[in-house]
Amino acid sequence: FWASSTLRPRVLHLSGSKTGMPPSNVDVAMAPEVEVHFDHVQLMVDSVEDLATYTAAAARQNAFVKDGGLGMPTDKAAAAWGEQTEFVAAGQDVILQMIHGLSWRITGQTDIALSHGTQSYLVESPDPRGVKVLVTAKVPPANGNGHAAKRGKTSVYNHFQAGRVEQFMKHQSGRQGISVLAFTVARGTIDMIETRYRAKHPTLLVNPESPSAATYDAEGFKILDVYAYYKGEVGQSEVDPGTVIRFVQRAATAESFLPGIDKVAPEFSGDDTAAYFDHWVSNVVSRTGFLQTLADTLDFDIKVDFNAGVVAAGEAQIESTVTGNVGTPPGSFEEGQVSHSQVFLPTNNALSAVGHVHLFLEEIGQGIQHIASRVNDLTEFIARVNRIRQVTGQGFTFLKIPHSYYGMLTTATLDAPAVGGVGLAAPVSSDLAAAVLSTLQAAGLVDPTGIVGVDATRTKVAEVLEAGLAGAAVAEEYKANAGAIADAVVRARYSNLYKLIGDHLDEEKYLKIVKNQILVDIQNGDILYQIFTCNVLQRELGHEAPFFEFIQRVCSRKTNPDGSAKPIKAGCGGFGIRNFLTLFLSIEVTKAMNEKVAAAEAGNAKGEALATKKIEIFTNQLGESNPILTAITDAMTAQGDAKDRLLYATTPEAKAAAEADYATAEASLKTANAALLECSTRHSEWMRTTVEEGSK
């Protein structure tokens, strides 16, 4: 699989083309027969607290925020909060994590008197159009079902049965997890979806009887549950009765979010951030099988393929494809920010017997790896989450990103020509460059690997260099270039990002990105910000588990060749080719860092040295991959532009020019993909030999 992008409505092809180019005289958008929107996800967990506990936690945080706690110095803020424990990712109550860390609130609950043997809570962000997370746990059943009888409504809801929790965990190696991906559908659509499943994938229907959908007339709902995956290839393997896809059809008169959910009036903190579903990611055995199932039943098609070179870290390799519906382009950026109409489902499979995806499948089985949600200002949102954790010990931690991702200082920064605004317009001598680097390292402003401290300032850099180089042979040359050198040094804190984005961000914004370890990518003028939490729903540290992702999409305004405005593209900024690799690498780096700490604590010098070498290999791979990834995104952008021009071509000459440009971009993409695969293969071999030598 190669890296390619097809983030556009499907076009009816009247003739085939080896290049995949649409014919210039056809532009017929295929209206989907099945229209689905993101609705909610359901988590199955070990236990939940009573509503009073969660309400008290929300009230405590609200009071703390309204009293200015987040703006206080850290020591005073911690004192104002009161009792604090050191944050540990494992063993957390995910509802409390969302309440404290994200300032999301409970907006609904089930009544235990319904005798399902479960308790569920609905958690939302401040905007009712945004994310909805249903959390369900088994509890001892109450006596009777008087509550349901009193309301005169259905007393049995399939989606809250204790057996659903038991079945999910049984097929997830007993683990907690994300059990249901739910979509809203228009009235009458569920019958069509059921017909398609019954025709092509009947064994995936949770209820094999006809009709399969559960109807709750009193509440105004019709719900169809199907299993998401086969255990292997389609038609050659059994159904995997773990993860479920749910279709929800609501009548206009429906008063609740789901049948069996009673409303709870939330009180938000006032400075919270709304979030909206962007994509849901699966780890599966048969990626192509899942893609085919979604195409057969929901008209989903492929949006992006990532090849093995893009997602390889050391010996670990995976393939990944983004599939999705034919969403309606949003009318404005604001509409695109809040819309749930464009569905993206990235899907991963492992190619090697090492790495995160393989371990996830081995430990847990097929399932949802993570849920990604959009916010309108990711840096401020994450800065707030980090601040809450620092002063309260509550919320979330995030994956550690190698500092080299953001930038580093080398002698080439100073003695070679500037690249992308990074370095010196007039390079200095190699002797001065070496002296500057060694002086800053001796003073602790730059570490041995060239990472510049994020709190380094121009003033401090100038003071250290002026004192350290006084009387040196390069002193006069330094004085003549002191200002430019100080600028280059502090920019090295985020030099890789600056090459991508330039002066579109100011230094304060860049540093906030670095301090909060946010990932950044740019594609065709659109910017994508991403960050990934450490594992959630994790009973013990070291266990594989799902996680959350938060993103921000900054869509540029574009025009067609005829001058008309292009519609805002859902998924603008893509899915972070650089960040995809960085996520994969950072997961492995985090594991290696944990191995290093454990080995050091155990006095295992050999294990500590091996872990250190692993970190070096992963970090080196990231540095080598970055320019190749830039070439890939540039080629993908050129492909997209050529396709757009072909659709508007009105003369044979214009059509020929667009086809030629597409062919050139395609050749560049193949070359870059080959280079990336070579890089990945070489680092895989380096890792293999390192591990072999380290185990001797």
C-alpha positions in Angstrom: 0.0 0.0 0.0 1.3 3.5 -0.8 0.4 6.9 0.6 -2.4 8.4 -1.4 -5.2 10.8 -0.8 -8.7 10.7 -2.1 -10.5 13.1 0.3 -13.2 14.1 -2.2 -16.7 13.1 -3.1 -16.8 9.9 -5.2 -17.0 10.5 -9.0 -18.8 8.3 -11.4 -16.1 6.9 -13.7 -17.3 6.2 -17.2 -14.0 4.8 -18.3 -11.1 3.2 -16.5 -7.7 4.8 -16.0 -4.4 3.3 -14.8 -3.6 6.6 -13.0 -6.9 6.8 -11.2 -7.6 10.1 -12.8 -11.2 11.1 -13.2 -12.4 11.8 -16.8 -12.5 15.5 -17.3 -15.9 15.6 -18.8 -17.6 13.8 -15.9 -18.4 15.2 -12.5 -21.3 13.3 -11.1 -21.3 13.1 -7.3 -22.8 9.8 -6.2 -25.4 10.5 -3.6 -25.2 7.8 -1.0 -28.2 5.6 -0.4 -27.1 5.2 3.2 -26.4 8.3 5.1 -24.8 8.0 8.5 -23.5 10.5 11.1 -21.4 10.0 14.2 -23.7 9.6 17.2 -22.0 8.1 20.3 -19.5 5.5 21.6 -20.1 3.1 24.4 -17.5 2.0 26.9 -17.7 -1.2 28.9 -15.9 -0.8 32.2 -15.4 -2.7 35.5 -17.4 -0.4 37.7 -18.9 3.0 38.1 -19.8 5.2 41.1 -23.2 6.6 42.0 -24.4 9.9 40.5 -23.8 11.8 43.7 -20.0 11.0 43.5 -19.7 12.3 40.0 -21.9 15.4 40.7 -19.7 16.3 43.7 -16.6 15.9 41.6 -18.0 18.3 38.9 -19.1 20.8 41.6 -15.7 20.8 43.2 -14.0 21.5 39.9 -16.5 24.2 39.0 -15.8 26.0 42.3 -12.1 25.7 41.8 -12.2 27.1 38.3 -14.5 29.9 39.2 -12.3 30.9 42.1 -9.4 31.3 39.7 -7.6 28.2 40.8 -6.1 27.5 37.3 -4.5 30.9 37.2 -2.8 30.7 40.6 0.9 29.8 41.1 1.2 26.1 41.2 1.8 25.8 44.9 -1.1 28.0 45.8 -3.4 26.3 43.2 -2.5 22.9 44.7 -3.2 24.2 48.2 -6.6 25.6 47.0 -7.5 22.3 45.5 -6.7 20.4 48.7 -5.8 16.7 48.9 -3.8 15.7 45.9 -2.4 12.4 44.8 0.3 11.7 42.1 -1.4 10.9 38.8 -1.1 7.3 37.7 -2.6 6.3 34.3 -3.7 2.9 35.4 -6.7 2.1 37.6 -8.6 5.3 36.8 -12.3 5.9 36.7 -12.7 7.1 33.1 -15.8 9.2 34.0 -13.9 11.1 36.7 -11.0 11.5 34.2 -13.4 13.1 31.7 -15.0 15.3 34.4 -11.7 16.6 35.8 -9.4 16.5 32.8 -11.8 17.6 30.0 -14.5 19.4 32.0 -17.1 17.1 30.4 -20.2 16.4 32.4 -22.8 13.7 32.9 -26.0 14.5 31.0 -27.9 11.3 31.4 -28.1 8.0 33.3 -30.0 4.7 33.4 -32.2 3.8 36.3 -30.9 0.7 38.1 -34.5 -0.2 38.8 -34.8 -1.3 35.2 -33.2 -4.6 36.4 -30.7 -4.9 33.5 -27.9 -5.5 36.0 -26.0 -2.5 34.6 -25.6 1.2 35.3 -24.8 3.6 32.5 -23.9 7.3 32.3 -23.9 9.6 29.3 -21.0 12.1 29.3 -20.8 15.1 27.0 -18.8 18.2 26.2 -20.5 21.6 26.6 -22.1 21.6 23.1 -25.0 19.2 22.9 -24.1 18.7 19.2 -20.7 17.4 20.3 -19.2 14.1 21.6 -21.3 11.7 23.5 -19.7 8.9 25.5 -21.8 6.2 27.1 -20.1 4.4 30.0 -21.7 1.1 31.1 -20.7 -1.3 34.0 -22.3 -4.3 35.6 -23.9 -3.7 39.0 -26.1 -5.8 41.3 -29.6 -5.6 39.9 -32.2 -3.7 42.0 -35.5 -5.3 43.0 -38.4 -4.8 40.5 -38.8 -2.5 37.6 -41.2 -0.1 39.1 -39.5 2.9 37.5 -40.1 1.6 34.0 -43.7 0.6 34.8 -44.3 4.0 36.3 -43.2 5.7 33.1 -45.3 3.2 31.0 -42.3 2.5 28.8 -40.2 -0.5 27.8 -38.5 -2.2 30.7 -35.9 -4.1 28.7 -33.3 -2.3 26.6 -31.0 -4.6 24.7 -28.2 -2.1 24.7 -28.0 -2.0 28.5 -28.2 -5.8 29.2 -25.6 -7.2 31.5 -25.0 -9.9 29.0 -23.6 -7.3 26.5 -20.9 -6.3 29.0 -20.0 -9.9 29.7 -19.9 -10.8 26.1 -17.7 -7.8 25.1 -15.2 -8.4 27.9 -15.1 -12.1 27.2 -14.0 -11.4 23.7 -11.6 -8.7 24.7 -9.5 -10.9 27.0 -11.5 -9.7 30.0 -10.4 -6.1 29.4 -12.4 -2.9 29.6 -12.7 -1.1 26.3 -14.7 0.8 23.7 -17.5 -1.6 22.8 -19.8 0.2 20.5 -19.5 2.7 17.6 -22.9 4.2 17.0 -24.2 6.2 14.1 -27.3 8.2 13.6 -29.4 7.4 10.5 -32.4 9.0 8.8 -35.9 7.6 9.2 -36.3 4.4 7.1 -32.6 3.9 6.7 -32.2 1.1 9.3 -34.4 -1.3 7.2 -32.1 -0.7 4.2 -29.0 -1.3 6.3 -30.4 -4.5 7.7 -31.3 -5.7 4.3 -27.8 -5.2 3.1 -26.3 -7.0 6.1 -28.8 -9.8 5.7 -27.9 -10.2 2.0 -24.1 -10.0 2.3 -23.1 -10.4 5.9 -26.0 -12.0 7.8 -23.8 -13.6 10.5 -22.8 -10.1 11.6 -26.3 -9.3 12.8 -26.4 -9.4 16.6 -30.0 -10.5 16.5 -30.2 -13.0 13.6 -34.0 -13.1 13.6 -35.9 -11.0 11.2 -36.4 -8.1 11.8 -33.1 -7.7 13.6 -33.6 -4.1 14.7 -35.1 -3.4 18.1 -38.1 -1.0 18.0 -39.0 1.1 21.0 -42.2 2.8 19.8 -43.0 4.5 23.1 -39.7 6.3 23.2 -39.5 6.9 19.4 -36.4 4.8 18.6 -35.4 2.0 16.3 -31.9 0.5 16.9 -29.9 -2.0 14.9 -26.7 -3.6 16.3 -24.3 -5.6 14.2 -20.9 -7.0 15.0 -18.1 -5.0 13.5 -15.5 -7.6 12.5 -14.9 -11.2 11.3 -12.2 -13.1 13.2 -10.3 -13.3 9.9 -11.2 -13.0 6.2 -14.7 -12.3 5.0 -16.5 -15.5 4.1 -13.6 -17.7 5.5 -13.9 -17.1 9.2 -16.4 -16.8 12.1 -17.8 -13.6 13.4 -15.9 -11.7 16.2 -18.7 -11.1 18.8 -16.9 -8.3 20.6 -17.1 -4.8 19.1 -20.5 -3.7 17.8 -21.6 -1.1 15.3 -24.9 0.5 16.2 -27.4 2.4 14.0 -29.8 4.7 15.8 -33.0 6.0 14.2 -34.7 8.7 16.3 -38.2 10.0 15.8 -38.6 13.8 16.0 -40.7 13.2 19.1 -37.9 11.3 20.9 -37.3 13.0 24.3 -34.2 11.1 25.5 -30.8 10.4 24.0 -31.4 6.7 24.0 -34.2 4.4 25.2 -33.6 3.9 28.9 -31.6 7.1 29.5 -33.0 9.7 31.9 -31.7 13.3 31.5 -29.4 14.8 34.1 -29.0 18.5 34.2 -25.2 19.3 33.9 -23.4 22.3 35.2 -20.2 23.1 33.2 -17.3 25.0 34.6 -17.7 28.0 32.2 -14.2 27.9 30.6 -14.6 24.4 29.1 -14.1 23.5 25.4 -16.6 21.7 23.2 -15.4 18.7 21.3 -16.8 16.9 18.2 -16.1 13.4 16.8 -13.6 13.3 14.0 -12.6 9.7 13.5 -12.7 6.3 15.2 -9.7 3.9 14.8 -9.8 0.1 14.8 -7.0 -2.5 15.1 -8.1 -5.6 13.2 -6.9 -8.9 11.8 -8.2 -8.3 8.3 -8.2 -4.7 7.3 -9.3 -5.4 3.8 -12.2 -7.5 5.1 -13.5 -4.7 7.4 -13.2 -2.2 4.5 -15.1 -4.5 2.2 -17.9 -5.0 4.8 -18.3 -1.3 5.2 -18.4 -0.8 1.5 -21.0 -3.5 1.0 -23.3 -2.2 3.7 -22.7 1.5 4.1 -21.3 2.7 0.7 -18.0 3.6 2.5 -15.0 4.1 0.3 -11.2 4.5 0.8 -10.0 8.0 1.6 -6.3 7.5 2.5 -3.9 4.6 2.4 -0.8 4.6 4.5 1.9 2.2 3.3 4.1 0.1 5.6 7.0 2.6 5.3 4.9 5.4 6.7 3.9 3.4 9.8 7.0 1.5 10.7 9.1 1.9 13.9 12.1 -0.3 14.2 10.9 -3.9 13.6 7.2 -2.9 14.1 5.2 -2.4 10.9 1.5 -1.9 10.2 -0.7 -1.0 7.3 -3.5 1.5 7.7 -6.4 2.7 5.6 -8.9 5.5 6.2 -12.4 4.7 5.0 -15.5 6.8 5.3 -18.8 7.9 4.0 -19.6 10.3 1.2 -20.2 13.2 3.5 -21.8 16.5 2.5 -19.2 19.2 2.3 -19.8 21.8 5.1 -21.0 25.2 4.0 -18.5 27.0 6.2 -15.5 26.4 8.4 -17.8 26.8 11.5 -20.2 24.3 10.2 -17.4 21.8 9.4 -16.1 22.2 13.0 -19.3 21.0 14.6 -20.6 18.7 12.0 -20.8 14.9 12.5 -21.9 14.2 9.0 -18.4 13.2 7.7 -17.4 9.8 9.1 -13.8 8.6 9.0 -12.8 5.2 10.2 -9.0 4.6 10.0 -8.3 0.8 10.2 -4.9 -0.8 11.1 -3.5 -4.3 10.8 -0.1 -5.5 11.9 2.6 -6.7 9.5 5.1 -7.8 12.1 5.0 -9.7 15.4 6.2 -6.6 17.3 4.8 -3.1 17.9 1.7 -1.6 19.4 -0.9 -2.9 16.9 0.4 -6.4 17.2 0.5 -6.3 21.0 -3.0 -4.8 21.1 -4.4 -7.6 18.9 -2.4 -10.2 20.9 -3.3 -9.0 24.3 -6.9 -7.8 23.7 -8.1 -8.9 20.3 -9.7 -6.8 17.6 -11.2 -3.6 18.7 -11.2 0.2 18.9 -7.8 1.5 19.3 -8.8 5.2 19.9 -11.4 7.8 19.5 -10.4 11.2 18.0 -12.3 14.4 18.7 -11.9 17.9 17.3 -11.6 21.1 19.3 -11.3 24.7 18.1 -8.0 25.5 19.9 -6.0 22.5 20.7 -3.0 24.2 22.3 -5.2 26.1 24.8 -7.3 23.0 25.4 -4.3 20.8 26.2 -2.5 23.5 28.2 -5.6 23.5 30.4 -5.7 19.7 30.7 -2.1 19.6 31.7 -2.6 22.5 34.1 -5.4 20.6 35.8 -3.4 17.5 36.2 -0.4 19.4 37.6 -2.4 21.1 40.4 -5.0 18.4 41.1 -3.4 15.1 40.1 -6.6 14.4 38.1 -7.3 13.9 34.4 -5.0 12.7 31.6 -1.4 12.4 30.6 -0.2 12.3 27.0 2.2 10.3 24.9 5.8 11.5 25.2 7.0 13.0 21.9 10.8 13.0 21.2 12.0 16.6 21.4 13.8 16.0 18.1 10.4 16.0 16.5 10.2 19.8 17.2 13.8 20.7 16.4 17.4 20.6 17.5 20.6 22.5 17.3 23.5 21.2 15.3 26.6 22.8 13.9 24.9 22.7 10.5 22.3 25.1 11.9 25.1 27.7 12.0 27.7 26.8 9.4 25.4 25.7 6.5 23.0 27.7 4.5 19.6 28.4 6.0 16.8 26.0 5.0 13.2 27.1 5.3 14.0 30.0 7.5 16.0 27.9 9.9 19.7 28.7 10.4 21.8 31.7 9.3 21.4 33.8 6.2 25.2 34.2 6.3 26.7 31.0 7.8 29.6 31.3 10.2 32.7 29.2 10.3 32.7 25.6 11.4 35.0 26.5 14.3 32.5 29.1 15.6 29.6 26.7 15.1 31.3 24.0 17.1 32.3 26.4 19.8 28.8 27.8 20.1 27.3 24.3 20.4 29.9 23.1 23.0 29.5 26.3 25.1 25.7 26.0 25.2 26.0 22.3 26.1 28.5 23.0 28.9 26.1 25.6 30.3 23.1 23.2 30.2 21.1 25.3 27.7 21.5 22.5 25.1 21.6 18.8 26.0 24.1 16.4 24.5 21.8 15.4 21.7 21.3 19.0 20.6 17.9 19.7 22.2 17.6 23.3 23.2 15.8 23.9 26.5 12.3 25.2 25.9 12.8 28.0 28.5 16.1 29.2 26.9 15.8 32.9 25.9 17.8 35.1 23.6 19.1 37.0 26.5 20.3 33.9 28.3 21.9 32.5 25.2 23.7 35.7 24.5 25.0 36.0 28.1 26.3 32.4 28.1 28.0 32.7 24.7 29.5 36.1 25.4 31.1 34.8 28.6 32.1 31.4 27.3 33.7 32.6 24.0 35.5 35.6 25.5 39.1 35.4 24.6 38.5 32.5 22.2 39.9 32.5 18.6 36.4 32.9 17.3 35.4 35.8 19.7 35.4 38.5 17.1 33.5 36.4 14.6 31.0 35.7 17.3 30.5 39.4 18.1 29.8 40.2 14.5 27.1 37.5 14.4 25.8 37.5 18.0 22.2 38.5 17.3 21.7 36.2 14.4 23.2 33.3 16.3 21.0 33.9 19.3 17.9 34.0 17.0 19.0 30.7 15.4 19.6 29.0 18.7 16.2 29.8 20.2 14.4 29.0 16.9 16.0 25.6 17.1 13.5 24.7 19.8 10.9 24.4 17.1 12.9 24.5 13.9 11.2 21.5 12.3 7.8 23.1 12.8 9.0 26.4 11.5 10.1 24.8 8.3 6.5 23.6 7.9 4.5 26.6 9.0 6.9 29.6 9.0 5.6 32.9 10.3 2.0 31.8 10.3 2.5 31.2 14.1 4.3 33.5 16.5 7.0 32.3 18.9 4.6 32.1 21.9 2.3 29.7 19.9 5.2 27.6 18.8 6.5 27.3 22.4 3.1 26.4 23.7 2.9 23.6 21.1 6.4 22.3 22.2 5.7 22.6 25.9 2.4 20.6 25.6 4.0 18.2 23.1 1.4 18.7 20.3 2.0 17.2 16.9 1.7 19.4 13.8 1.3 18.6 10.1 0.4 20.6 7.0 -1.0 19.4 3.8 -2.1 21.6 0.9 -2.1 24.7 3.1 -4.3 23.1 5.7 -2.9 22.5 9.2 -3.5 19.6 11.5 -2.8 19.6 15.2 -2.9 16.3 17.1 -2.2 14.9 20.5 -2.7 11.4 22.0 -3.5 10.5 25.6 -1.7 7.7 27.4 -3.8 4.6 27.7 -7.2 4.8 29.3 -9.3 2.0 30.7 -6.1 0.4 31.8 -6.1 -1.8 34.9 -2.4 -2.1 35.2 0.6 -0.1 33.8 2.0 -1.8 30.8 -1.3 -3.3 29.7 -2.4 -2.5 26.1 -5.6 -0.4 26.2 -7.5 2.2 24.1 -6.7 5.9 24.3 -8.1 9.2 23.2 -6.9 11.6 20.5 -7.7 15.3 20.3 -7.1 17.3 17.1 -7.7 20.7 15.6 -8.1 21.2 11.8 -7.2 24.7 10.4 -8.7 24.8 6.9 -7.3 27.3 4.4 -9.6 29.1 1.9 -9.1 27.9 -1.6 -10.5 28.8 -5.1 -11.2 26.8 -8.2 -9.4 27.6 -11.5 -12.5 29.6 -12.5 -12.2 31.8 -9.4 -15.1 30.3 -7.5 -14.6 29.3 -3.9 -13.9 25.7 -3.2 -16.1 24.1 -0.5 -14.4 23.5 2.9 -13.1 20.0 2.8 -14.1 17.7 5.7 -10.8 16.2 7.0 -8.8 19.2 5.8 -5.2 18.8 6.9 -5.4 15.0 6.3 -4.6 12.5 8.9 -1.0 13.5 9.6 1.4 11.4 7.6 4.2 12.7 9.7 2.1 12.4 12.8 1.0 8.9 12.0 4.7 7.8 12.0 5.4 9.9 15.0 2.5 8.4 16.9 3.8 4.9 16.1 7.3 5.9 17.0 6.3 7.7 20.2 4.4 4.7 21.4 7.5 2.6 21.0 9.7 5.4 22.5 7.4 5.6 25.5 7.7 1.8 26.0 11.5 2.0 25.7 11.6 4.9 28.2 9.5 2.8 30.6 11.9 -0.2 30.0 14.8 2.1 30.8 13.3 3.3 34.0 12.4 -0.2 35.1 15.9 -1.5 34.3 17.5 1.3 36.2 15.4 0.8 39.2 16.2 -3.0 39.1 19.9 -2.3 38.7 19.9 -3.9 35.3 22.6 -2.0 33.5 22.4 -4.3 30.4 18.7 -3.7 30.1 19.1 0.0 30.6 21.7 0.2 27.9 19.4 -1.8 25.5 16.5 0.5 26.2 18.7 3.6 25.6 19.8 2.2 22.2 16.1 1.6 21.3 15.3 5.2 22.0 18.3 6.3 19.8 17.1 4.1 16.9 13.5 5.4 17.0 14.6 9.0 17.3 17.1 8.6 14.5 14.4 7.1 12.3 12.1 10.0 13.0 14.8 12.5 12.0 15.6 10.7 8.7 11.9 10.3 7.8 10.8 13.9 8.2 12.2 15.2 4.8 10.9 12.1 3.0 7.4 12.6 4.5 7.5 16.2 3.3 8.2 15.0 -0.2 5.2 12.6 0.1 2.8 15.2 1.3 4.0 17.6 -1.5 3.4 14.9 -4.1 -0.1 14.1 -2.7 -1.0 17.8 -2.8 0.2 18.0 -6.4 -1.9 14.9 -7.3 -5.0 16.5 -5.7 -4.4 19.8 -7.5 -4.0 17.9 -10.9 -7.3 16.0 -10.3 -9.1 19.3 -9.6 -7.7 20.9 -12.7 -8.7 18.0 -14.8 -12.3 18.3 -13.6 -12.3 21.9 -14.8 -10.4 21.3 -18.1 -12.3 22.7 -21.1 -9.6 22.2 -23.8 -7.5 19.2 -24.8 -4.4 21.3 -23.9 -5.6 21.9 -20.4 -6.5 18.3 -20.0 -3.1 17.1 -21.2 -1.3 19.5 -18.9 -3.2 18.3 -15.9 -2.6 14.6 -16.8 1.1 15.3 -17.2 1.3 17.0 -13.9 -0.5 14.1 -12.3 1.9 11.7 -13.8 4.9 13.7 -12.5 3.4 13.8 -9.0 2.7 10.1 -9.1 6.3 9.4 -10.0 7.5 11.6 -7.2 5.2 9.9 -4.8 6.5 6.5 -5.8 10.1 7.6 -5.4 9.4 9.1 -1.9 7.5 6.0 -0.8 10.4 3.8 -1.9 12.8 6.0 0.1 10.6 5.8 3.2 10.3 2.1 2.9 14.1 1.8 2.6 14.5 4.0 5.7 12.0 1.9 7.6 13.6 -1.4 6.5 17.1 -0.2 7.5 15.9 0.9 10.9 14.1 -2.4 11.3 17.3 -4.3 10.7 19.2 -2.0 13.0 16.7 -2.7 15.8 16.7 -6.4 15.1 20.5 -6.7 15.4 20.5 -4.4 18.5 18.0 -6.6 20.3 19.9 -9.7 19.3 23.2 -8.3 20.6 21.5 -7.0 23.7 20.1 -10.4 24.6 23.4 -12.1 24.5 
